[in-house]
């Protein structure tokens, strides 16, 4: 197979067919010379502070969601849906603010 590389190196590049013995040997040689970690050395993963914050936020969101789900009866949900659909549902801003502050850790 020939690949036209345009003006790079002025021409064509010859490659081996996929799965050919030469291609497999070249791959094996590259993998063998790729440098192996020294004995006792381990991979390391570092998590940014932003990712840690997102993880904490996700845990908090799931916790609140499970609290709401556990305390909500189907009757209450149906009642709220009916109020919302009829336009009679209202929420006290003070109640919302109190609930938010109660959940925050200072």
C-alpha positions in Angstrom: 0.0 0.0 0.0 1.3 3.5 -0.8 0.2 6.6 1.0 0.6 10.0 -0.7 2.2 12.3 1.8 2.0 15.3 -0.6 5.0 17.6 -0.4 6.3 16.1 2.8 9.5 14.4 2.0 8.6 14.7 -1.7 6.7 11.6 -2.4 5.2 8.4 -1.2 5.7 6.3 1.9 5.6 2.5 1.7 3.8 0.7 4.5 3.2 -3.0 5.2 -0.2 -4.6 5.0 -2.2 -4.7 8.2 -1.6 -8.0 10.0 1.6 -8.8 8.0 4.4 -10.5 9.8 6.7 -7.5 9.3 4.0 -5.2 10.8 3.5 -7.4 13.8 7.3 -7.8 14.3 7.7 -4.0 14.2 4.9 -3.5 16.7 6.4 -6.2 19.0 9.8 -4.5 18.8 8.3 -1.1 19.7 6.4 -2.5 22.6 9.5 -4.3 23.9 11.6 -1.2 23.8 8.9 1.0 25.2 10.6 1.2 28.6 9.2 -0.8 31.5 8.8 0.6 35.0 11.5 -0.3 37.5 10.7 -3.0 40.0 8.5 -1.7 42.7 7.4 1.4 40.7 3.7 2.0 40.4 1.5 4.2 38.3 0.3 7.4 40.0 -3.0 9.2 39.5 -3.5 12.8 40.7 -6.9 14.4 41.0 -7.2 18.1 40.7 -8.9 20.2 43.4 -11.6 21.0 40.9 -12.3 17.3 40.2 -12.5 16.7 44.0 -15.0 19.6 44.3 -17.1 18.1 41.6 -17.0 14.7 43.3 -18.1 16.2 46.6 -20.9 18.2 44.8 -22.1 15.0 43.1 -22.2 13.1 46.5 -24.1 16.0 48.1 -26.6 16.1 45.2 -27.2 12.4 45.4 -27.7 12.5 49.1 -30.3 15.3 48.9 -32.0 13.5 46.0 -32.3 10.3 48.0 -33.7 12.3 51.0 -36.3 13.9 48.9 -37.2 10.6 47.3 -37.5 8.8 50.6 -39.7 11.4 52.2 -42.0 12.0 49.2 -45.2 10.0 49.1 -47.0 9.4 45.8 -50.0 11.3 47.2 -47.9 14.3 48.0 -46.2 14.2 44.5 -49.6 14.0 42.8 -50.9 16.9 44.9 -47.9 19.1 44.0 -48.2 18.2 40.3 -51.9 19.3 40.3 -51.0 22.6 42.1 -48.2 23.3 39.6 -50.5 22.5 36.6 -53.3 24.7 37.9 -50.9 27.6 38.8 -51.8 27.6 42.5 -48.4 26.3 43.8 -46.3 28.9 45.6 -43.2 28.6 47.6 -42.1 30.9 50.4 -38.7 32.5 49.6 -37.8 32.4 53.3 -38.5 28.7 53.5 -36.2 28.0 50.6 -33.5 30.2 52.1 -33.8 28.4 55.4 -33.6 25.0 53.8 -30.5 26.0 51.9 -28.8 27.4 55.0 -29.7 24.3 57.0 -27.9 22.1 54.5 -24.8 24.2 54.3 -21.9 23.4 56.7 -20.2 26.5 58.1 
